[in-house]
Amino acid sequence: MIFSLVDFPKERPVHLLWSGLLIAFIWQEYQTIKNQEPKIKGASWFVYILLGISAVGIFFVGKRAQSESACNQALHARSQQQYIAALKYLNQANNWTYELDPASTPLSWYIGEAHFLLNQHQQALEAFETAKQLHPYHLHTINNLGATYFMLNNLEQAQNYFKQVLEWAPHFPDANMNMGAISYNQGNIPEAVQYIGACVPINYQDPRFVQFLDAIIKSYANQLKENPNFQVIHPILSRLNRSKEWQGSIHQNAQKHKRSLKEQIHLDVLYVAKDENYIQESQSDSLLQILNNL
C-alpha cells in the first residue's frame, strides 16, 4: 500500500486510500464493540499507523490532482498549438509527485516537444534526455532525440536513435521517414526507398509522408531512367513521377501483399508498360529480372 501510494501512475492511489480508511474504521468499531480494554491501546497504534498512511496518501493525491489539472490545461494548449502556454502549464505540473501522465508519457517529453516546435533545440534535447531517464522505452522520446540531434547536425547520433526505434518497432512511421530523409540527403536512394517502404503511416494523406514518398520515388524513377536498359519504359517512369496518387497506391499494395516498395514499383511500372503495349511479355520478364538485380 505504501509503495502504491507514491508509485503513480503504475498504481492509482485513490482506491487504496479509501481501503486504508475503511480498514481503520472497521478495526476501531470492532474493538469498541468487543470492549477489549487491554487490547485497545495496542490496536490504537495500528489505527494511527493506517491513519498516518492515509494522511500521506491524501497529501500525494492533492499534489497529483493539482498537477493533473495543470497537465490537462497544457494538453489543451498543445492541441491548439499554443506551445508557450503549454510550457507554462507543464512546468507547473511537472514535479516529483507527477513526472508521468496517466498514459505513462513523461511530462518532460511534452516539454521537449514544445521546445522543439519553438525551434529551441538545446532545451528540447535536455528535456528529451530527462524523459528518456524516466521512460527508456518510450518510442516517441527516442525518436525525438534522434530528430533533435538531426536538427543539431549530429547525424551519427540521430541515426543511432532512429535505428534503436526501428529495432523495437520496424514500421514506426516517424523513424522510417527520418531515416529515409537522411538516406535521401546522402544520395543513397535505394536505402531511402527501403525506409519509406517500411513506413506504415497512420494516414496516407499525411502531408509529410506524401512529400517524402513523392521525393524518394521520383529520385528512384530518375535513376532507373538513367539506365539504357529501361529506355523503353521512360514514358511510364515519367508518369510515375507526376502521379502522387499512383505512388500512394503502389505503397499500399506493397504493404498489402508484403512486398518491398522497390519490388512493387517494378511490378506496377512493367504491368502498365505491358498493358499499354510499350513492351511484350518476354520483355517484361527480362526487365523484371534486371530490375530486381539492381
GUVO-772652 format. One record per residue: x, y, z of N, C-alpha, C, O, CB in turn. Coordinates in steps of 0.02 Angstrom, whole numbers, padded with zeros to 5 digits, always signed. Atoms other than C-alpha are relative to their C-alpha. Glycine has a CB too. Example, Ala and Ser with C-alpha at 12.3 -4.5 7.8 and 13.67 -1.06 7.14 Angstrom:
+00045-00059+00000+00615-00225+00390+00045+00060+00000+00097+00059+00033-00050+00001+00062 -00042-00059-00003+00684-00053+00357-00039+00055+00037-00014+00110+00045+00020+00023-00071 
This chain:
+00041-00060+00000+00000+00000+00000+00043+00063+00000+00030+00110-00038-00047+00000+00061 -00043-00059-00005+00138+00122+00048+00033+00015-00068+00033+00072-00090+00054-00009+00053 -00032-00010+00065+00230+00095-00117-00050+00023-00052-00035+00066-00093+00035-00064-00023 +00050-00017+00050+00069+00106-00217-00021+00073+00005-00037+00104-00045-00061-00045+00008 +00021-00070-00009+00027+00275-00141+00047+00049-00034+00026+00103-00054-00004+00016+00073 -00049-00046+00029+00187+00351-00212+00026-00025-00067+00076+00001-00093+00058+00010+00048 -00026+00031+00061+00207+00245-00369-00042+00018-00061-00041-00019-00110+00003-00075+00007 +00042-00022+00056+00087+00340-00483+00043+00012-00062+00099+00038-00055-00038+00065+00018 +00067+00025+00015+00042+00308-00623-00005-00075-00001-00057-00102-00024-00022+00027-00065 +00004+00073+00001+00083+00124-00603-00058-00025+00043-00090-00075+00027+00066-00032+00025 +00056+00017-00043-00046+00119-00463-00040+00063+00013-00012+00115+00031+00024-00033+00067 +00043-00056-00020-00194+00234-00439-00010-00003+00075-00031-00055+00100-00069-00003-00038 +00000+00004-00073-00190+00280-00253-00069+00007+00032-00076-00009+00091+00044+00052+00028 +00063-00018-00032-00372+00328-00226-00033-00060+00034-00053-00056+00092-00048+00031-00051 +00035+00058-00029-00445+00154-00200+00039-00028+00059+00009-00054+00106-00009-00055-00054 -00040+00023-00057-00300+00109-00085-00009+00046+00060-00010+00023+00118+00074-00004-00019 +00012-00047-00055-00328+00266+00017-00066-00015+00035-00069-00018+00096-00001+00072-00027 +00065+00016-00030-00512+00225+00043+00001-00067+00035-00032-00076+00086-00055+00001-00054 -00005+00066-00033-00469+00045+00082+00033+00008+00069+00010-00023+00117+00041-00049-00043 -00033-00011-00064-00350+00104+00219-00046+00031+00051-00047+00010+00108+00061+00044-00010 +00047-00032-00046-00482+00219+00295-00054-00049+00022-00073-00050+00081-00032+00060-00034 +00052+00048-00017-00612+00081+00288+00025-00052+00050-00010-00070+00097-00026-00034-00063 -00030+00048-00047-00496-00044+00373+00007+00030+00069-00008-00001+00119+00068-00025-00026 -00009-00034-00065-00456+00082+00509-00067+00007+00036-00071-00004+00097+00032+00069-00010 +00066-00009-00030-00641+00118+00539-00027-00066+00026-00053-00069+00082-00049+00032-00050 +00026+00066-00021-00689-00066+00545+00036-00026+00061+00006-00052+00108+00005-00050-00057 -00039+00024-00057-00548-00108+00663-00018+00037+00064-00024+00006+00117+00075+00008-00015 +00017-00040-00059-00592+00034+00782-00069-00020+00026-00079-00026+00086+00002+00075-00016 +00067+00019-00020-00776-00013+00782-00001-00070+00032-00036-00082+00081-00048+00001-00060 -00004+00068-00027-00734-00195+00813+00026+00002+00072-00001-00032+00115+00045-00044-00044 -00029-00004-00067-00627-00150+00964-00049+00032+00049-00052+00014+00108+00065+00038-00002 +00048-00034-00043-00761-00035+01031-00056-00048+00021-00076-00050+00080-00030+00061-00035 +00055+00047-00014-00898-00168+01017+00023-00054+00048-00013-00071+00095-00025-00032-00065 -00026+00054-00043-00792-00302+01097+00021+00026+00070+00025-00011+00118+00059-00033-00033 -00019-00031-00063-00738-00179+01231+00059-00036+00033+00060-00051+00092-00059+00001+00048 -00059+00034-00024-00571-00263+01247+00051+00053+00023+00097+00070-00014+00031-00047-00054 -00040-00055-00025-00489-00130+01354+00075-00014-00003+00112+00030-00025-00020+00014+00071 -00073+00010+00001-00317-00214+01371+00030+00002-00070+00089+00014-00079+00017-00066+00032 -00028+00004+00068-00303-00229+01184-00012+00064-00040+00016+00072-00095-00030-00058-00036 +00016-00061+00039-00372-00061+01133+00061+00043-00011+00071+00070-00065-00054+00040+00036 -00059-00042+00006-00211+00029+01168+00046-00024-00056+00069+00016-00097+00039+00001+00066 -00043+00027+00054-00111-00087+01056-00033+00009-00068+00000+00024-00118+00015-00074+00012 +00035-00006+00064-00245-00083+00923+00001+00071-00025+00001+00084-00085-00072-00024+00006 +00001-00070+00021-00245+00106+00925+00062+00018-00039+00059+00058-00086-00005+00046+00061 -00061-00013+00039-00065+00108+00866-00009-00020-00072+00013+00015-00118+00060-00036+00031 +00012+00024+00068-00118+00006+00716-00045+00049-00038-00034+00064-00097-00031-00070+00000 +00046-00048+00031-00260+00127+00682+00037+00065-00017+00027+00093-00071-00059+00016+00048 -00037-00061+00013-00143+00276+00699+00047-00007-00060+00057+00039-00100+00040+00020+00062 -00043+00012+00058-00023+00197+00575-00039+00004-00064-00018+00036-00112+00034-00070+00005 +00042-00002+00060-00163+00171+00450-00022+00072-00015-00023+00093-00073-00062-00045+00008 +00020-00070+00011-00223+00349+00476+00058+00042-00024+00050+00087-00065-00029+00030+00065 -00060-00036+00023-00045+00412+00454+00013-00014-00074+00027+00032-00112+00061-00020+00040 -00008+00018+00071-00030+00317+00291-00052+00036-00042-00037+00062-00096-00005-00076-00011 +00054-00034+00037-00198+00388+00238+00014+00074-00008+00001+00104-00060-00067-00011+00035 -00015-00071+00003-00141+00564+00280+00053+00014-00053+00048+00062-00091+00024+00026+00068 -00051-00008+00052+00015+00542+00174-00031-00009-00069-00016+00028-00116+00058-00051+00010 +00034+00011+00064-00095+00473+00036-00040+00060-00022-00041+00077-00081-00046-00060+00005 +00040-00060+00017-00210+00624+00046+00046+00056-00026+00028+00091-00074-00039+00025+00062 -00047-00051+00023-00058+00738+00027+00020-00013-00073+00019+00032-00114+00063+00001+00045 -00020+00016+00068+00001+00646-00129-00057+00007-00050-00048+00032-00105+00027-00071-00003 +00058-00006+00044-00173+00638-00202-00013+00073-00016-00028+00091-00073-00063-00033+00031 +00010-00072+00012-00191+00826-00178+00050+00029-00048+00033+00067-00093+00002+00037+00066 -00052-00025+00044-00025+00863-00259-00011-00024-00072-00003+00014-00119+00070-00022+00025 +00009+00028+00067-00063+00748-00404-00062+00030-00034-00063+00040-00095-00006-00076+00003 +00060-00030+00028-00236+00821-00427+00016+00069-00029-00007+00086-00084-00055+00006+00054 -00021-00066+00025-00159+00995-00445+00040-00009-00064+00030+00028-00113+00041+00037+00053 -00043+00011+00058-00029+00928-00566-00040-00025-00060-00028-00005-00117+00056-00049+00017 +00040+00026+00055-00157+00832-00667-00043+00054-00032-00052+00055-00093-00044-00058+00024 +00038-00057+00027-00264+00988-00684+00043+00043-00045+00023+00063-00100-00030+00042+00058 -00046-00041+00041-00114+01087-00747+00020-00038-00063+00028-00008-00116+00063+00018+00041 -00018+00040+00059-00067+00943-00863-00056+00002-00052-00043+00008-00112+00014-00072+00020 +00057-00003+00047-00243+00943-00939-00002+00068-00035-00018+00071-00095-00066-00013+00037 -00002-00067+00032-00229+01130-00970+00057+00003-00051+00049+00033-00104+00009+00055+00054 -00057+00000+00046-00059+01102-01050-00018-00038-00064-00001-00016-00119+00062-00032+00033 +00018+00040+00058-00128+00966-01165-00051+00037-00044-00051+00030-00105-00028-00068+00022 +00048-00040+00040-00271+01081-01216+00037+00053-00039+00024+00063-00099-00053+00032+00047 -00040-00051+00035-00147+01220-01258+00040-00032-00056+00047-00003-00110+00048+00037+00049 -00038+00036+00052-00043+01092-01354-00044-00015-00060-00023-00008-00117+00030-00066+00029 +00046+00016+00056-00195+01040-01457-00016+00062-00041-00035+00057-00099-00065-00031+00027 +00012-00064+00035-00216+01225-01502+00065+00029-00029+00065+00085-00055-00033+00051+00047 -00066-00021+00024-00030+01236-01549+00024+00064+00036+00061+00104+00007-00002+00011-00075 -00022-00057-00041-00005+01364-01409+00056-00026+00046+00045-00041+00104-00060+00031+00043 -00053+00037-00034+00164+01296-01357+00031+00039+00059+00055+00009+00106+00054-00018-00049 -00025-00039-00056+00219+01440-01245-00046-00009+00061-00022-00018+00117+00005+00076-00019 +00048+00012-00054+00060+01421-01142+00006-00072+00025+00001-00084+00085-00073+00014-00024 -00007+00070-00021+00084+01233-01142+00060-00009+00046+00057-00045+00095+00008-00046-00063 -00060+00004-00042+00259+01254-01070-00014+00027+00070+00010+00000+00120+00058+00039-00032 +00017-00030-00065+00190+01365-00931-00036-00051+00044-00018-00061+00102-00044+00063-00009 +00039+00048-00039+00064+01233-00876+00040-00063+00015+00034-00093+00068-00064-00018-00036 -00041+00061-00010+00186+01088-00899+00050+00010+00057+00062-00036+00096+00036-00018-00064 -00048-00014-00054+00313+01171-00785-00035+00002+00068-00005-00014+00119+00036+00066-00012 +00038+00002-00062+00176+01190-00654-00016-00073+00019-00015-00090+00078-00065+00040-00008 +00021+00069-00013+00125+01007-00672+00059-00045+00016+00052-00094+00054-00037-00027-00059 -00057+00046-00004+00298+00931-00680+00036+00006+00066+00074+00054+00077+00050+00013-00058 -00035+00002-00064+00358+00889-00505+00011-00073+00020-00010-00118-00015-00039+00038+00056 -00020+00067-00019+00422+00738-00409-00059-00047+00013-00050-00108+00015+00044+00003+00060 +00058+00042-00010+00245+00677-00375-00037-00016-00065-00081-00058-00066-00048+00033+00049 +00038+00008+00063+00188+00687-00557+00048+00010-00059+00046+00062-00093-00059+00051-00003 -00048-00004+00055+00326+00651-00682-00025-00033-00064+00001-00021-00118+00066-00031+00021 +00030+00035+00057+00221+00539-00795-00075+00015-00001-00106+00020+00052+00014-00076+00003 +00072-00009+00004+00045+00569-00859-00034-00068+00006+00000-00119+00008-00019+00035-00067 +00035+00065-00010-00091+00433-00841+00015-00051-00055+00005-00111-00044-00074+00012+00003 -00018+00047+00053-00033+00357-01007+00074-00019+00002+00099-00049-00045-00017+00031-00068 -00072+00015-00010+00146+00341-00940+00046+00038-00047+00102+00017-00059+00011-00074-00008 -00043-00043+00040+00211+00477-01054+00033+00052+00046-00003+00087+00082-00040+00036-00057 -00032-00049-00043+00342+00583-00965-00021+00072-00017-00025+00090-00076+00077-00006-00005 +00016-00070+00013+00291+00764-00944+00059+00036-00032+00049+00084-00069-00020+00035+00065 -00059-00031+00031+00469+00808-00993+00000-00013-00075+00032+00025-00112+00063-00028+00031 +00006+00010+00073+00429+00733-01165-00042+00056-00030-00024+00084-00082-00031-00070-00016 +00042-00055+00025+00289+00859-01188+00039+00066+00001+00034+00106-00044-00064+00007+00043 -00041-00060-00005+00409+00995-01129+00050+00002-00058+00059+00054-00090+00037+00003+00068 -00048+00003+00055+00540+00938-01255-00033+00012-00067-00005+00047-00109+00033-00068-00001 +00036-00011+00063+00411+00933-01395-00016+00074-00010-00007+00100-00065-00065-00041-00001 +00016-00071+00006+00356+01111-01358+00062+00041-00017+00060+00084-00061-00031+00026+00065 -00062-00035+00016+00536+01173-01358+00022-00014-00072+00044+00031-00108+00056-00020+00050 -00020+00018+00068+00571+01078-01519-00041+00039-00051-00013+00065-00100-00010-00076-00011 +00044-00034+00047+00421+01155-01607+00009+00076+00002-00011+00112-00044-00072-00017+00013 -00018-00071-00005+00479+01326-01546+00071+00013-00024+00098+00068-00016-00008+00025+00073 -00069-00003+00026+00649+01290-01626+00052+00014+00055+00104+00043+00042+00005+00055-00053 -00047-00005-00056+00732+01287-01455+00031-00069+00011+00013-00105+00058-00036+00027+00067 -00021+00070+00004+00830+01131-01493+00043-00023+00059+00040-00081+00079+00039-00011-00063 -00042+00021-00057+00955+01131-01349-00044-00014+00062-00032-00063+00098+00052+00055+00017 +00046+00012-00056+00815+01148-01220-00040-00064-00013-00055-00102+00034-00047+00060+00010 +00037+00061+00017+00719+01012-01313+00042-00062+00014+00017-00111+00041-00021+00001-00074 -00044+00057-00012+00870+00896-01305+00004-00016+00075+00001-00075+00094+00071+00015-00027 -00004+00012-00072+00885+00919-01116-00064-00031+00026-00061-00077+00068+00014+00067+00037 +00064+00027-00023+00700+00884-01091-00009-00073-00023-00032-00115+00016-00058+00043-00025 +00007+00069+00026+00703+00728-01202+00048-00047+00037+00031-00105+00048+00015-00002-00075 -00046+00042-00038+00856+00663-01108-00030-00017+00069-00024-00073+00093+00069+00036+00009 +00034+00013-00064+00759+00682-00945-00057-00051-00010-00066-00096+00031-00028+00066+00030 +00055+00047+00014+00610+00593-01023+00026-00071-00011-00005-00120+00010-00039+00023-00063 -00030+00066+00011+00723+00450-01077+00018-00033+00066+00010-00094+00073+00062+00007-00044 -00017+00028-00065+00783+00427-00898-00062-00026+00036-00059-00077+00071+00035+00052+00044 +00063+00020-00033+00602+00416-00838-00032-00060-00035-00062-00103-00003-00048+00058+00002 +00033+00053+00039+00543+00300-00979+00047-00018-00058+00039+00009-00113-00071+00022-00026 -00051+00015+00052+00689+00222-01077-00028-00032-00063+00006-00033-00115+00051-00046+00029 +00027+00035+00058+00572+00128-01195-00058+00038-00032-00098+00009-00069-00023-00069+00020 +00053-00041+00030+00457+00271-01244+00021+00017-00071+00068+00056-00082-00013+00065+00042 -00021-00006+00070+00464+00266-01434+00005+00073-00023+00053+00091-00058-00048-00037-00045 -00001-00070+00024+00421+00449-01462+00059+00038+00030+00087+00082-00003-00066+00034+00018 -00058-00033-00030+00556+00503-01340+00063-00016-00038+00102+00029-00055+00007-00020+00073 -00061+00021+00035+00691+00402-01428+00000+00030-00071+00052+00053-00094+00004-00077-00004 +00004-00029+00067+00630+00460-01599+00013+00076+00001+00049+00102-00042-00069-00013-00032 -00011-00072-00004+00626+00642-01544+00071+00018+00019+00096+00071-00002-00048+00030+00051 -00072-00011-00012+00802+00628-01475+00037-00002-00066+00081+00040-00079+00028-00053+00049 -00031+00004+00066+00854+00574-01650-00014+00061-00041+00031+00089-00073-00024-00062-00037 +00019-00059+00039+00758+00717-01730+00036+00062+00025+00056+00105-00015-00076+00011+00003 -00034-00059-00028+00837+00843-01611+00074-00001-00018+00102+00051-00036-00009+00001+00077 -00071+00005+00020+01013+00779-01644+00007+00015-00075+00057+00045-00096+00028-00070+00016 -00001-00016+00072+00972+00790-01830-00001+00076-00010+00037+00102-00051-00060-00032-00036 +00004-00073+00007+00925+00974-01809+00063+00033+00026+00080+00089+00005-00060+00026+00039 -00063-00027-00026+01087+01000-01712+00060-00024-00042+00118-00015-00023+00010-00021+00073 -00052+00022+00048+01183+00924-01861+00045-00056+00027+00102-00063+00005+00043+00059-00020 -00036+00059-00024+01238+00770-01764-00033-00061-00031-00073-00095+00001+00001-00004+00079 +00034+00053+00036+01188+00641-01895+00014-00069+00029-00030-00112+00028+00021+00001-00073 -00017+00066-00027+01278+00496-01814-00044-00018+00060-00072-00072+00063+00074-00003+00021 +00043+00011-00058+01184+00514-01650-00073-00007-00022-00110-00048+00004+00007+00057+00051 +00069+00002+00024+01022+00546-01744-00016-00070-00028-00067-00099-00012-00012+00053-00054 +00011+00066+00029+01039+00384-01843-00001-00054+00053-00040-00101+00049+00054-00015-00051 -00001+00051-00054+01082+00285-01686-00068-00004+00035-00093-00058+00049+00055+00017+00051 +00065+00001-00034+00919+00339-01604-00055-00025-00046-00099-00063-00024-00017+00071+00026 +00051+00024+00046+00813+00311-01759+00004-00076-00009-00047-00110-00011+00007+00035-00069 -00009+00072+00008+00886+00137-01781-00023-00038+00062-00049-00093+00058+00073-00017-00016 +00023+00031-00062+00851+00099-01599-00076-00006+00001-00103-00057+00022+00024+00040+00061 +00073+00003+00004+00668+00143-01625-00021-00056-00047-00067-00094-00031-00028+00067-00025 +00019+00050+00050+00660+00032-01780+00016-00071+00022-00015-00119-00003+00034+00015-00065 -00012+00066-00029+00734-00114-01683-00061-00023+00040-00078-00082+00040+00063+00000+00045 +00058+00016-00042+00584-00106-01567-00065+00000-00041-00110-00040-00028-00006+00050+00057 +00062-00008+00039+00452-00053-01695+00019+00013-00073+00024+00071-00094-00045+00058+00028 -00027-00008+00069+00509-00086-01876-00042+00043-00047-00016+00070-00096+00006-00068-00030 +00043-00039+00045+00359+00004-01953-00018+00068+00029-00064+00102+00005-00063-00039-00015 +00015-00064-00032+00361+00157-01839+00008+00057-00052+00062+00066-00079+00047+00013+00062 -00001-00047+00057+00316+00298-01961+00055+00054+00004+00092+00063-00044-00066+00034-00005 -00046-00057-00004+00421+00444-01897+00073-00022-00009+00111+00011-00045-00009+00035+00066 -00069+00022+00004+00582+00345-01877+00018-00021-00071+00072-00007-00095+00013-00058+00049 -00012+00020+00069+00566+00269-02051+00005+00061-00047+00048+00063-00091-00055-00047-00024 -00004-00060+00042+00531+00438-02129+00064+00039+00012+00095+00065-00034-00061+00045+00012 -00062-00036-00017+00676+00516-02036+00062-00034-00030+00106-00002-00057+00008+00006+00076 -00056+00037+00030+00796+00378-02090-00002+00006-00076+00050+00011-00108-00002-00074+00022 +00006-00009+00072+00728+00392-02266+00025+00068-00023+00057+00074-00075-00072-00008-00022 -00024-00067+00017+00763+00579-02265+00075+00004+00003+00107+00036-00040-00031+00052+00048 -00073-00001-00006+00941+00552-02205+00032-00036-00059+00079-00010-00090+00023-00032+00067 -00027+00037+00058+00974+00420-02339-00009+00040-00064+00036+00041-00106-00035-00069-00006 +00013-00040+00060+00895+00532-02471+00050+00058-00005+00077+00070-00059-00073+00028+00002 -00047-00057+00000+01002+00681-02421+00072-00022-00012+00113+00016-00038-00004+00038+00066 -00067+00027+00011+01156+00570-02426+00008-00031-00070+00061-00055-00088+00017-00052+00052 -00002+00026+00069+01112+00515-02604-00008-00076-00005+00001-00104-00058+00064+00019-00031 +00010+00073+00001+01076+00334-02554-00074-00013-00012-00111-00028+00035+00024-00032+00068 +00071+00005+00017+00910+00321-02645-00029-00070+00012-00083-00074+00039-00010+00020-00073 +00029+00067-00015+00887+00130-02637-00014-00010+00074-00064-00040+00093+00048-00054-00025 +00012+00006-00072+00906+00138-02448-00059+00043+00021-00099+00023+00064+00064+00019+00040 +00057-00044-00015+00784+00284-02441-00065-00034-00020-00115-00029+00016+00007+00067-00037 +00060+00037+00023+00659+00178-02541-00016-00054+00051-00075-00066+00066+00012-00031-00070 +00010+00053-00049+00683+00038-02415-00034+00028+00063-00080-00003+00090+00067-00034+00019 +00028-00028-00062+00645+00151-02266-00071+00026-00010-00115+00014+00032+00044+00056+00026 +00067-00027+00010+00495+00240-02341-00048-00057-00015-00108-00051-00001-00001+00052-00057 +00042+00059+00013+00430+00070-02396-00020-00035+00064-00075-00063+00069+00036-00048-00045 +00015+00033-00064+00439+00003-02218-00046+00043+00044-00074+00019+00093+00064-00014+00038 +00042-00045-00039+00343+00154-02154-00074-00017-00010-00097-00025-00066+00013+00074-00021 +00073+00011+00004+00160+00119-02112-00033+00062+00029-00042+00067+00090-00021-00066+00039 +00028-00063-00026+00079+00291-02099-00068-00010+00031-00106-00053+00010-00004+00052-00056 +00067+00001-00030-00072+00320-01988-00051+00023-00051-00108-00001-00052-00003+00043+00063 +00045-00029+00050-00147+00419-02131+00039+00011-00064+00090+00045-00064-00032+00067+00025 -00035-00007+00064-00096+00407-02314-00005+00070-00029+00028+00086-00078-00027-00050-00050 +00004-00070+00021-00146+00589-02333+00045+00046+00041+00046+00107+00032-00072+00025+00005 -00047-00040-00040-00016+00645-02206+00048+00038-00046+00085+00007-00084+00041-00046+00049 -00040-00040+00048+00071+00790-02298+00075-00018+00002+00108-00019-00049-00008+00074+00015 -00072+00016-00006+00243+00743-02230+00015-00067-00035+00065-00072-00071+00021-00004+00075 -00011+00065+00033+00227+00562-02286-00006+00006-00075+00036-00021-00112-00051-00052+00026 +00009-00009+00073+00161+00613-02458+00061+00035-00030+00083+00016-00084-00065+00041-00014 -00058-00037+00025+00306+00735-02478+00061-00046-00005+00096-00045-00055+00015+00060+00045 -00058+00044-00001+00438+00606-02430-00007-00054-00053+00040-00068-00090+00008-00032+00070 +00010+00054+00049+00361+00468-02536+00009+00026-00071+00041-00007-00112-00071-00030+00008 -00005-00029+00067+00349+00582-02687+00074+00013-00018+00096-00005-00072-00040+00066-00004 -00070-00017+00014+00529+00643-02673+00043-00062-00011+00084-00064-00056+00030+00042+00057 -00041+00060+00003+00602+00470-02646-00016-00041-00063+00029-00065-00097-00009-00043+00063 +00018+00039+00059+00503+00382-02783+00022+00036-00064+00045+00004-00111-00077-00012-00003 -00024-00038+00059+00543+00522-02906+00074-00011-00011+00096-00023-00068-00014+00076+00010 -00072+00010+00007+00728+00504-02871+00016-00070-00023+00061-00081-00064+00036+00014+00067 -00012+00070+00021+00719+00315-02890-00019-00009-00074+00017-00042-00112-00040-00049+00045 +00021+00006+00070+00623+00329-03054+00050+00035-00046+00065+00010-00100-00071+00032-00009 -00050-00035+00041+00750+00456-03119+00065-00041-00006+00098-00040-00058+00015+00069+00031 -00058+00044+00003+00891+00336-03075-00011-00056-00051+00034-00074-00088+00015-00029+00069 +00015+00053+00048+00803+00199-03175+00003+00027-00072+00025-00008-00117-00070-00030+00014 -00001-00029+00067+00785+00317-03323+00071+00010-00026+00082+00014-00087-00037+00067+00000 -00070-00007+00022+00974+00339-03325+00029-00065-00026+00082-00064-00058+00042+00026+00058 -00023+00066+00023+00993+00153-03361-00026-00012-00071-00086-00011-00082-00024-00057+00048 +00022+00009+00069+00990+00120-03550-00046-00060-00010-00084-00062-00059+00060-00007-00045 +00044+00059+00006+00903-00047-03521-00074+00017+00007-00117-00020-00015+00019-00051+00052 +00069-00017-00015+00746+00045-03467-00026+00058-00043-00076+00090-00025-00007+00017+00073 +00021-00056+00043+00732+00171-03609-00071-00009-00024-00109+00040-00032+00047+00007-00059 +00066+00014+00028+00576+00086-03674-00056+00017+00049-00113+00029+00027-00004-00074-00019 +00053-00014-00049+00481+00119-03511+00007+00071+00028-00024+00087+00079+00002-00051+00057 -00007-00069-00023+00534+00302-03493-00067+00036+00007-00077+00070+00057+00044+00039-00049 +00064-00036-00008+00357+00367-03525-00038-00022+00063-00071+00019+00095-00044-00012-00062 +00035+00024-00059+00289+00257-03386+00034+00027+00064+00000+00046+00111-00002-00078+00001 -00036-00026-00057+00425+00312-03265-00014+00075+00009-00020+00099+00066+00076-00011-00008 +00016-00072-00003+00389+00495-03308-00070+00010+00028-00082+00057+00066+00006+00033-00070 +00068-00004-00027+00205+00465-03272-00001-00013+00075-00037+00019+00113-00046-00049-00037 -00005+00015-00072+00250+00388-03104+00025+00061+00039+00002+00074+00094+00047-00060+00011 -00026-00060-00032+00348+00546-03063-00054+00052+00013-00051+00090+00062+00055+00031-00042 +00051-00053-00004+00194+00653-03091-00060-00019+00042-00098+00025+00062-00023+00018-00069 +00062+00023-00032+00063+00547-03003+00010-00020+00073+00034-00075+00088-00029-00059-00039 -00004+00016-00071+00060+00556-02814-00052-00053+00019-00040-00093+00064-00010+00063+00043 +00051+00050-00013-00099+00453-02816+00026-00070-00016+00015-00117+00022-00064+00015-00041 -00029+00065+00019-00010+00311-02907+00055-00020+00050+00059-00078+00069+00029+00003-00072 -00052+00015-00048+00137+00324-02788-00029-00028+00066-00005-00077+00094+00042+00063+00015 +00034+00024-00060+00020+00304-02639-00030-00069-00009-00027-00110+00036-00053+00049+00021 +00029+00065+00014-00067+00158-02721+00053-00054-00001+00042-00110+00024-00037+00001-00068 -00056+00048+00001+00100+00071-02751+00021-00017+00071+00031-00075+00088+00060+00028-00040 -00021+00012-00069+00147+00093-02568-00052-00043+00036-00033-00090+00072+00008+00067+00037 +00053+00039-00032-00021+00024-02509+00000-00072-00024-00009-00118+00016-00068+00031-00012 -00002+00068+00027-00009-00126-02625+00061-00039+00026+00058-00099+00038+00001+00001-00076 -00060+00032-00027+00167-00162-02563-00014-00025+00071+00005-00081+00090+00060+00048+00000 +00017+00020-00068+00102-00165-02384-00050-00058+00000-00044-00105+00039-00029+00059+00039 +00053+00050+00003-00050-00269-02431+00028-00068-00019+00009-00119+00010-00053+00021-00051 -00027+00064+00025+00050-00404-02524+00068-00018+00031+00100-00066+00010+00007+00003-00076 -00062+00014-00036+00200-00396-02405+00061-00004-00047+00102-00049-00042-00006-00066+00039 -00057-00007+00044+00321-00344-02541+00039+00062+00020+00014+00106+00055-00022+00005-00075 -00038-00062-00010+00460-00216-02533-00028+00052-00048-00057+00035-00100+00076-00011-00012 +00024-00053+00044+00416-00047-02608+00035-00003-00067+00005+00011-00119+00011+00069+00033 -00039+00005+00061+00553-00072-02735-00030-00052-00048-00039-00039-00107+00073-00018+00015 +00030+00053+00041+00477-00236-02797-00067+00023-00028-00083+00010-00086-00009-00064+00041 +00066-00021+00023+00304-00158-02806+00005+00053-00055-00036+00054-00101-00042+00027+00059 -00010-00050+00054+00368-00010-02909+00015-00036-00065-00014-00019-00117+00058+00048+00018 -00019+00037+00061+00446-00132-03032-00061-00034-00031-00072-00030-00091+00054-00052+00015 +00058+00037+00026+00288-00236-03047-00052+00047-00030-00079+00033-00084-00032-00042+00056 +00050-00047+00025+00173-00086-03069+00021+00031-00066-00018+00035-00113-00013+00055+00052 -00025-00033+00061+00281+00000-03198-00002-00048-00059-00024-00029-00114+00071+00027+00010 -00002+00049+00054+00303-00158-03301-00071-00021-00020-00084-00033-00079+00040-00061+00020 +00069+00019+00017+00118-00202-03289-00032+00053-00045-00064+00036-00094-00041-00009+00065 +00029-00054+00040+00066-00031-03356+00033+00002-00069+00000+00012-00120+00008+00069+00036 -00036-00001+00064+00201-00036-03491-00024-00057-00046-00033-00047-00106+00076-00007+00011 +00024+00057+00040+00141-00207-03547-00072+00010-00021-00091-00005-00077+00007-00066+00040 +00071-00010+00015-00043-00160-03537-00009+00052-00055-00058+00048-00092-00036+00022+00063 +00006-00052+00051-00012-00008-03648+00045-00013-00060+00058+00031-00101+00017+00068+00030 -00038+00024+00058+00095-00107-03771+00067+00035-00010+00091+00040-00067-00041+00008-00062 -00068-00025+00006+00260-00023-03734+00049-00058-00003+00102-00052-00034+00017+00047+00059 -00043+00059+00000+00335-00195-03705-00043-00062-00007-00104-00061+00003+00042-00003+00066 +00034+00064+00005+00291-00377-03736+00013-00041+00064+00052-00021+00108+00025-00039-00062 -00007+00043-00059+00276-00517-03609+00072-00021+00012+00096-00019+00069-00044-00062-00007 -00069+00023-00007+00451-00582-03644+00046+00056+00024+00091+00045+00065+00026-00028-00067 -00039-00057-00022+00524-00408-03623-00013+00015+00074+00033+00033+00112-00016+00062-00043 +00018-00014-00070+00430-00386-03459+00039-00046+00047+00065-00024+00098-00075-00009+00010 -00035+00048-00042+00507-00544-03387+00075+00016+00006+00104+00013+00060-00009-00071-00027 -00072-00014-00001+00684-00497-03436+00014+00066+00036+00064+00071+00072+00028+00003-00071 -00010-00064-00035+00665-00317-03375-00010-00008+00076+00025+00023+00116-00049+00053-00028 +00012+00010-00071+00594-00377-03209+00061-00032+00033+00079-00016+00090-00062-00045+00011 -00060+00033-00027+00746-00488-03185+00057+00052+00009+00093+00051+00059+00023-00058-00046 -00052-00051-00004+00863-00341-03221-00015+00048+00058+00030+00065+00097+00006+00040-00066 +00019-00047-00054+00765-00226-03104+00011-00030+00069+00037+00004+00113-00073+00019-00007 -00006+00031-00066+00764-00349-02961+00072-00014+00020+00087-00027+00078-00039-00064+00002 -00071+00011-00014+00952-00372-02976+00038+00065+00014+00098+00064+00029+00032-00035-00058 -00033-00065-00012+00987-00186-02955+00020+00007+00073+00048+00058+00093-00047+00057-00021 
